[in-house]
């Protein structure tokens, strides 16, 4: 149970409580008294009450941590009651345009786990500061609470603008947005951000209505992972290797992962804008301990997905990785099926022997792009593959691309992905939705996913204040 805490603390002028930075001053019920003993107003003393009582509309809650470690051990749920009369202050930021975003859904990603563990680097030299946690310090103690979560989508509910310009119209109340930078702490019900930290979802209302009309909340929740999963797939398909017009063959391992599912569906769309191509995606998946029936269900779920194309066609073939590693004849048969145009692009999320298998199947001059290392084994490249086959080994980190890309590039990517969903060209990976207060159940569910035939992505419903 979350307890009520009362504290006093010295603060800079205009601040309400440690959790109420410019970005987040409407999170707690606050009583503020300012005392000035000299002409120079150096400090203010604030009394802040945090309570576990949540109202139906004005409550605030978050998932945050103050120490690095395993998420199940250090990640904590916190809730408080908002004060309707509290006014936000912008004295500690130079941004002219601030918006309050009501978070709808936020997915749990491997990067979130690594960040909490202290193993995940930042791609930004000068990142936008994370909005403050609404947790508070006990008297005489300094506690650096950080809110977890890097991705998600939400809706602007309030704005604060110092000066008017045309760009502000893109961020008016009611606008749906996603994050334009990682590490902003999205596992919370709302947060204040500068507009430069966000990407408007141009058809956001249409997307929300479409997903909300579904018989379950899963479709709306799945939107939260569209931009990271779909964005990673789109960029790897388009940025690293020129592909032949016909046939166009793409290899990948971890075909049943979220990104893998998006690669299978988006390959035809990405590579059919200028040429009519027949795209063939070969997805390697691990059979593991799955029964024949479970593996058949997995194959069916992967091959019956829509394959987005503007022209031409796109098909997905699912092959058990173990069959190719253990059976040389099966490997030769697959290579023979390539004909005279073996694949020139391979996408790797596993490493180890799985990555080595992709390299064997690549055409001379081909490229393998690595975006993950699920096996925790290194990517090993044989010297002849580099010298005689001229294989290129590249890496992709979506957070880095987001940090370096121009605003128009990020906006275009978001638009393309939203259009693909609304035009029924792709379906989003299956999800399992949890309230923020169900963090323990969510992380335990995630830990059990490796044994499931069809994996479901964990997504937090940021507006649900208690278990259903």
N, C-alpha and C positions, 0 to 999 in steps of 0.2 A: 504494500500500500504506500502511496506517495504521501508524505507528511507535509504539514504546513510549516513554513520556516519564516522567521522574522529576523531581519538583520539591519544594521546601520553601516554606512560606508561613505568615505570621502570621495567626491566625484567632481568632474569639471563642470563649469556653469552650464545650465540648460539640460543636463542629463538627468534622466529619471531614475535609472538603476543600471547596474553593470550589463544587464541583458538588453538595455534599451539604447543601443547605438542608433545612429541615423537610420540604419536599415531596419531596426526592429524595436520600435518604441511602443508598439501596441500589443505587447505580449503579456504583460503582467498587471495585476491590480496594484497601483502605486500611490503612495502619499509622499509628497516632496516638500521639504522645508529647507530654504536657503538662508544661510547666515554669512554675512560678510563683515569682517573685523577690520578691514583696511580699505583704502581706495582701490586697491588692486584686487578684484574678485577672483581669488585663486582657487577656492574650493566651494563645494556645496555638499550638504549632508542630506542623504536620501533615506527614507524609510520605505522598504519594499516588502510586501507580503506576497508570498507565493502559496497558492492553495491547490489542492488536488481536485477541487470541485469544478467541473466543466459544465458550461451552459450549452444549450443546443446550437446556438449560432455564434456566440462571441468567445468561445473557448479557444485556447491555444495549447498545442502539445507538440512534442518533439522526441527524437531519439538522439541522444548525445553521449559523449564520453570525455573523460578528463585524463585518462592514462592510455598509453598504447598497449595493445595486447589482443587476445583472442576475443572476437566480437561477443560471444556468449558470456564472457566473463566481465567485459568492461562497458558494453553498450547498455544504456539505461533509458527507460521511458520516463518522461516528465510531462506533467500537465499543469496548467494554471488558468486563472480566470482573468479575462481582459477587462480593462476599464474603458467604458465608452467615452469618457471625458478626457482621456489622455491625448495630448498633442505631441506629434513627433517633432524632433528638432534636427536640423541639418547642418549644424555648426561644424561638424567634423568631416565634411566631405566637400569636394570641389565640383561634384556632379550637379548639373543644372536640372536634370530630370530624374526623378525617383518615382517608382511605382510599387504598390503593394500587390504581391502575387498570392492568390489563394491556390495553394498546391492541390492538385486533384489526385494524381498517382505518381509514385516514384519507385522504380525497380531496384532490386538488390543485385548488384553486379560483383564479379570477382574483384574489381578495382576497389569497391567499397570495403571489402574484407582486408585487402592489402593496405589500404590507407589507414584503417584502424590499427592494423598491426605495425604500422610505421615502415612498411616496405615499398610504398608506392611513391615515386618521385612526382614532382610537378613540372609540367612542360612550360610554365610561364615564369618569366623573369620578374614581371611586375603584375601579379594577379590582382583582380578586384578582391578586396578583403571579404572574407566570409561574413555574412550577417551574424550578429552575436547570438549565442545561446541565451535563452531566458532563465537559465539556471543561475543561481547566485552563490556567492561565497559566504561561508560562515565567518563570524567576527574574527579578525586577525589572521585569516587564511586566504591565500591566493589560489584559486582553482581555475585552470584554463579549460573550460568546457567547450567542446566543439560539437557541432551538429553533424551527423553523418549524412551521406547521400550526395551524389553528384549529378543525377539525371532526373528527368521527370517532366511533366507538363502541368500547366496551371492556367489561371485566368486572372487578369488584372482587375482589381476591385477598387483601387484608389490611386490617385496620382498627386504628385507635388512638383510643381514646375517653377523655376526661378525666371526663366525667360521663354518666350514662345518662339517656336520655329516649326516648319512643316513636318519635320520628322516626328514630332510629338504625337501627331494624329495616328501614327502607327501603334501607339501604346496607350490608347484611350481605355477607360473602364469597359470591361466586356471582351477585350481582346485576349485571345488564347496565345500562350507563349510557351517556348521551351528554353532550356538553358543554353547560352552561348559560350559558357566556360565551365570547366569542371571544378569540383571542390567547394561549391557554394552552400552545401548543407541543405539538401532538399527533403530530408525526412522530417518534415514539420508541416503544420497546417497552413502557415503563411509566413512571408518574409518580405522585407523591403529591399529593393535592388535598384541600381541605376539602370536605365534602359539599355546601355551598352553591354550589359551582361545577358541580355535576352534576345531571342529571335522570335519575331511574330509568326504565328501560324496563320497564313493568309486565309485559308479555308477552315479555320479553327472551329467556328460555330457549326458549320456543316459537318465537320468531323465529329464534334461533340454530340450533335443531334443524331447522327448516324450510329455512333457507338452506344449512345444511351438508349436508343430504341431497341437494342438487342435484348433478348430474353434474360440475359444475365449481365452482371457488371464486368465480366471478363474482357469484353471487347474494348470498353473504355479504359480499363486498366492496362491492356496490352499496348495501347497507344504510347504509354510512358516509355516503352523500350524501343519504339520505332526508330527514333532518331540516332541512337547509338548503334543498335544492331544493324539497321538498314543503312545508316551512314557508313559504318565500317565496311559492309559488303559492297556498297556502291563505289566507294573510293578504291578499294582493292581491285575491283573489276575494271575500273576505268583508267587508273593512274599509272600502271606499271608496265604494261606490255601491249604492243599492237598485235592484234589477232587476225588470222586469215579470214577471208570472206566465207569460204566454204571448204570443208566443214570447220566449225569453230568448237574446239573441245577444251573444257576447263576441268581441272582436277581439284579436289579438296578432301581433306580429312575432317573429322569431327562434323560430318554432314548433318548430324542430328542436334547440333548446338543451335542456339538462337541465330548467330551469324551465319552458320551453315545453311539453315533453312532460308535465310534471306538471300544468300548467294544463289541458291538453286532457283529462286523465284525471280530475282532481278537480273540474272545473267542475260536473258533474252532481251529485256528492255534496254539495258545499258549498251548492248552490242548490236542493236538493230535500228539505231537512229538514222544512220547514214547508208547502211547496206542491208539488203535482205539476206539474213544469215540463218542457217540451221544450227542452233547452239545446242551442244550436248554437254551436260554437266555430269561428271562421274563423282559421286559422293561416297567416300570410304567411311564406314562406321565400325565400331567394335562390337562384335557379337558378345564377347564376355561370357557371362553365365546365363544369358537369356535363353529361354527355351525356343524351340522352332516356332511355336505360335507367337511368342512375344517378339521374336525377330521379324516374323512376317507382318505383325501389326506395325512395327517400326517402319519397315519398308513401305508399307501401304500409306502410312501417314506422311512420308517424305515424297513419295512419287505422285500422290494425288493432290498435292498443292497446286494452286494456279502457277503457271509459268508466264510471267508478263512479257509480252512482245508487242512491238509496234508493227513489225512485219516479220516474215519468216516464221520459225518455230523454235521451241526450246523444250528439251526433254531432260529428265533426271534419271540416272541409273544409280541404284544403291547396291554397294558391294561390301561384304564383310571383309574387313582389313586382314583378319587372320587367314582367310582363304588365299589371299595373294602372297602373304608372308610365308605360308607353310606349303604351298602347292605351286611349284615352278611352272607346271603346265597351265594352271589357271592364269598365272602372270603372263605367259607367252600368248595365251588366247586373247587376253585383253589388249596386249600390244598389237597383235595382228588386226584387231578390230579398228585400230586407228588408221589403217591404210597408209597412205603416203603423207598424211598430215597429222603427226602426233601432237599432243597438247603442248602449247607454249606458255601456259599460265597454270601454276599450282598454288593453292592457298592452304597454309599450314597453321594449325592451332594446337598441335600435339608435341612435335619434336621427336627425338629418339628414332627408333626404327620406322615409325610411321612417316616421318619426314624423309628418311632415306628412301622409302618406297616411292614417294612422290618424285624424288629426284631421278630415280631409275626410269620413270615413265615420261619424264619431260623430253621435249624435242631439243636438239641443239639450238643454242641461242635463247632458250626458254628462261622464264623467271619464276622463282618460288618466293612468295610473299608470306612472311611469318607474322602473325598477330597474337599468338598465345603459345603457351608451353605446358599443356595439361599434364603431360607425362613427367614433368620436372627433369627431363633428360635433354642434353644439348643437341643442337642441330649439327650433324657431322657431314661434311662434304668431302668426297673422295677427290684427290688431286686430278685424276683424268677427267672428272666431270667439269672441273674448272678450265683445264687446258684444252681438251679436245672437244668438249661439248659447249664450252663457253657459257655455262649456266650462271645466271645472276641470282644472288641471294639478297633479298631485301627484307626490311622490316616495316611494319605499319603500326602506328599508335594513333588512335582516333583523337585522343585528347591533344596531341601535338598538332594534328591537322587543324583542329578547331582553334587552337591558339594562334596559328600562323595564317589561316585563311582570311581573305577579305570578307567583309560583312555580306557583300553581294553573293559571294560563293557559298557561304553558309545558308543564306536565304534561299538560294536556288536549290541547294540540296534538300532543305526542308520541304520546299514546294514540290519537288519531284516525288519525294516519298509520300507526302500527303495525297498527291494526285493519284499515285499508284494504289493507295488504299481505297480512296473514294471511287475510283474507276474500276474497282474489283479485280485489279490485276495481281494483287498479292493478298495473302492472309497473314496475320501476325502469329508468331509462335504462341502455343498455349501457355497460360499463366495460372498461378495460384495466388489469390488475393488475401491479404491479411490486414487487420488494423495495425496501426503503429503500436498499440498496447499489446499486441500479440507477437512481439519481437522474438521471444523465446521459441514459440511454436514455429514461426517463420524460419528461423535459422536451423532448427532441428529438421524441418521439412527439407530445406536446401541440402543439408548434409546427407539425407537419405536418397537424393535424386540419382546418384550414380547407379543404383540398383534398378531404377525404373526403365521400362522399355521406351516410354515416351516422356522426356523431361518437360517439366513445367517451370516457367520462370517465376520467381517470387516477386510480387509487386505489392507495395504498401498503398492502401487507400488512406490518403492523408487527411480526409475529412471525417472518417469514421472514428468516433471518440471512445467506443467501447466494443467489446466482442458482440457479434450478432446473437 
